[in-house]
Amino acid sequence: MAYATTNPYTGELIKTFADATDAEVSDAIARSHSAFTAWRDESFASRGAILQRAADLLRQQQDDLARLLTLEMGKLHSEALAEVELSARIFEYYVHNAERLLAPDILPAANPEEATSQVVHEPLGVLLAIEPWNFPYYQIARIIAPQLSAGNTVLLKHASNVPQSAARFEKLMRDAGLPEGAFINLYATRSQIEMILNDPRVQGVALTGSEAAGAVVARQAASALKKSTLELGGSDAFIVLRDADLDKSAKWAVFGRHWNGGQVCVSSKRMIIATEVYDAFMERYIAGVAALRAGDPSDATTTLAPLSSRQAADEVKQKIQLAVDHGAIALEVGPKVPHRGAFVQPTILTNVTPDNPAYNMEFFGPVSMIFRAENEDDALRIANDSPFGLGGAIFTRDTAHGAELAKRLSTGMVYINHPTRVKADLPFGGIRRSGYGRELIGLGIKEFVNHKLISIVDIDAEF
């Protein structure tokens, strides 16, 4: 695995990094475990003070940090700034809430004079985080903020095309005062992941990535009897009911499908439109997509970023062709994207039938699949006819009715009149082939803790 920074807009290879040796991996595990033996006993106030300094540094250095995201994965500068701020807010969420979220649970007792019981939540130890390139800082923050707050320590194996972002975040945490070894960026190879998970000092793994990577790591973790959480792909439905505000729906559809170049697991990838408003929605949606401008992601006038690499762009183009080869109709929209850089022409796919391989695929780029729904039941049927189950959206003027329909949408997250919301105080995760486990809020901080029962019994009976 070659760790390297390659500018997705210019194709220029900027810098390469050597893979970690087995000796370096072993040393990192030892340092992380040593750090854990002291970090687990730090007070919430002490841990929180370091996380707050990290949040402060993120904001103080936001311009430099954002430019690095644009350089390494082609993120629009405005979106890069938003990612830095979101990461800071995640840290602050746990600064203010970690102690409350991990407070002991006092259990009710039928006879409290005989026994009092509580469940305490204690850190497990060294964790491995395997993270993707599409949100280089946010992906780190949403795992290390809760887990460091809980008293665990973390080894990071980041994506190979964002090595400088990974190293920069490690430095930021050191500058914030995090003890040496509590968070280590490691340029590990895929073969070394199993080595890490087999070490008895490592207690679990959190992965965000592809289905294929998730299946491999879950198998390795299970073989080592280690807990895993997986956040994998998605093909989120964007349902527009017949009573929806079409201007609002189309605006959010354009954003929901094309932010971050369409490289988001919770992008609105499948538009499911009520037949009564299908034509009117399509007119608005096509116009909105056509208004996007592809170009230099550091230019403030650019609204459509390149994909993260030529390889990623080629993969999306191959999937479009596969869909067309099996009967789909592809409509390229908007001005021609630059030949320079890892761009994909915004494309709308219709007539994608269930027997088309693309029907069950995730398009990680500016490609929309559009479906016509005869009624609400049909819309939900199409939405649920997917191997994924990450997020989804329902657009309607009757928000109470939308919330009722959301209960029938088989996903981990549903939003009414918005494509998705990635916030510090909302949980994140899915079901089926979108993975298992949750990140953020109390659900995330409790994924890798020991829920220990302590019961004080004051009776003489045997049982």
PyMOL commands that set and color helices and strands:
alter all, ss='L'
color gray80, all
select helices_A, chain A and resi 22-39+44-60+62-73+77-101+136-150+163-175+190-198+211-223+246-262+275-290+310-325+357-360+376-384+399-406+432-434+441-445
alter helices_A, ss='H'
color red, helices_A
select strands_A, chain A and resi 3-6+13-17+105-107+115-123+126-130+153-157+183-185+202-208+227-231+236-240+268-274+329-332+347-350+367-373+392-395+415-416+435-436+449-457
alter strands_A, ss='S'
color yellow, strands_A
deselect
rebuild
show_as cartoon
